[in-house]
Amino acid sequence: MSSLQWLLALHVTGAFFFLGGSVTAGVFSVLAQRARRPSEVALFLGLARWSVALVVAGAALTLVLGLALVHRSGFSFGSFWILAAIVLLIAASAAGSRGGRRDAATRRLAERLAADGDMPSDELRKRLRDPVALALSWGAGLALVAILALMIWKPGS
């Protein structure tokens, strides 16, 4: 295999980590919203936190190796699809990070409620359905889908 093929294979691996970690976090978030007891909410949001390692590693691999691929393959850094993917990656990372901080606060509340009797709480239910946190998380997910579409179709190249 050539070095270009290795870069591409590792770039795609990073993309799988990025997308896989994001989907995993999303699934655990949905499961937390459907959970009845605070201990279950804390468990699912705690598991979602672990998937962030995949997201961060995948984003770093995808970005660094993607830039190396652009350099080695002769594409222009000024191409629409490359610039759009970079902007979307930054936006997805920022939105996911902000949404994750809100989820972390919700997880801490769920842990406190679980320790204090593990009874359902209206405050916890409200936080799980916080429209800002949901918009940030789902917006980051939509940005990832858009990045994937850009990488596959490369519009304008």
C-alpha positions in Angstrom: 0.0 0.0 0.0 1.1 3.5 -0.8 1.4 6.2 1.9 -1.6 7.9 0.3 -3.7 4.7 0.7 -2.5 4.5 4.3 -3.6 8.1 5.0 -7.0 7.4 3.4 -7.5 4.2 5.4 -6.6 5.9 8.7 -8.7 9.0 7.8 -11.7 6.7 7.2 -10.9 4.9 10.5 -10.9 8.2 12.3 -14.3 9.1 10.7 -15.7 5.8 11.9 -14.5 6.6 15.4 -16.0 10.1 15.2 -19.4 9.0 13.9 -19.5 5.8 16.0 -18.8 7.7 19.2 -21.4 10.3 18.3 -24.0 7.7 17.5 -23.2 5.8 20.7 -23.5 9.0 22.8 -26.8 9.8 21.0 -28.2 6.3 21.8 -27.3 6.6 25.5 -28.8 10.0 25.6 -32.1 8.7 24.2 -32.0 5.8 26.6 -31.5 8.3 29.5 -34.5 10.3 28.3 -36.7 7.2 28.4 -35.4 5.9 31.8 -37.7 6.2 34.7 -35.3 6.2 37.7 -32.5 8.7 38.3 -30.0 5.8 38.8 -30.8 4.6 35.2 -30.5 8.2 33.9 -27.1 8.5 35.6 -26.0 5.1 34.2 -26.9 6.0 30.6 -25.4 9.5 30.8 -22.3 8.1 32.4 -21.9 5.6 29.6 -22.4 8.4 27.0 -19.5 10.2 28.6 -17.2 7.3 27.7 -18.1 7.5 24.1 -16.7 11.1 24.0 -13.2 9.6 24.0 -14.0 8.0 20.6 -15.5 11.3 19.4 -12.4 13.3 20.3 -9.9 10.7 18.9 -11.9 10.3 15.8 -12.2 14.1 15.2 -8.5 14.6 15.7 -7.6 11.7 13.4 -10.1 12.8 10.8 -9.0 16.4 10.7 -5.2 15.8 10.8 -5.2 13.0 8.3 -7.8 14.7 6.1 -5.5 17.8 5.9 -2.6 15.5 5.1 -4.7 13.9 2.4 -5.6 17.2 0.9 -1.9 18.2 0.8 -0.7 14.8 -0.7 -3.5 14.3 -3.2 -3.4 17.6 -4.9 -6.8 19.0 -3.8 -7.0 22.6 -3.0 -7.4 23.7 0.6 -9.7 26.4 -0.8 -12.2 23.9 -2.3 -15.7 24.4 -1.1 -16.2 20.8 0.1 -13.0 20.9 2.2 -13.6 24.3 3.7 -17.3 23.4 4.4 -16.2 20.2 6.1 -13.7 21.9 8.3 -16.2 24.6 9.3 -18.9 21.9 10.0 -16.3 19.9 12.0 -15.6 22.9 14.2 -19.3 23.7 14.6 -20.1 20.1 15.4 -17.3 19.9 18.0 -18.4 23.1 19.6 -22.1 22.2 19.7 -21.4 18.7 21.0 -19.1 20.1 23.7 -21.7 22.6 24.9 -24.4 20.0 24.8 -22.2 17.5 26.6 -21.5 20.0 29.5 -25.3 20.4 29.9 -25.7 16.6 29.9 -22.9 16.3 32.6 -24.9 18.7 34.9 -27.9 16.5 34.3 -25.9 13.4 35.1 -24.7 14.9 38.4 -28.3 15.8 39.3 -29.4 12.2 38.5 -26.6 10.8 40.7 -27.7 13.0 43.6 -31.3 12.0 43.2 -30.3 8.3 43.0 -28.4 8.6 46.2 -31.4 10.3 47.9 -33.9 7.6 47.3 -33.9 7.1 43.5 -37.4 8.6 43.0 -38.5 10.2 39.7 -38.1 14.0 39.6 -39.7 16.7 37.6 -36.5 18.7 37.6 -34.6 15.8 36.2 -37.3 15.2 33.5 -37.1 18.9 32.5 -33.3 18.8 32.2 -33.5 15.6 30.1 -35.8 17.4 27.7 -33.9 20.7 27.7 -34.5 22.1 24.2 -31.1 23.9 24.2 -29.2 20.7 25.1 -31.2 18.7 22.6 -30.7 21.2 19.8 -26.9 21.3 20.4 -26.6 17.6 20.4 -28.8 16.9 17.5 -27.3 19.8 15.6 -23.9 18.4 16.1 -25.2 15.0 14.7 -26.7 16.7 11.7 -23.4 18.5 11.0 -21.6 15.1 11.1 -24.0 13.8 8.5 -23.4 16.8 6.3 -19.6 16.3 6.7 -20.0 12.7 5.6 -22.0 13.8 2.6 -19.3 16.3 1.6 -16.6 13.7 1.9 -18.4 11.2 -0.2 -19.7 13.5 -3.0 -17.0 16.2 -3.0 -19.2 18.8 -4.6 -17.3 21.2 -6.9 -14.2 19.0 -7.3 
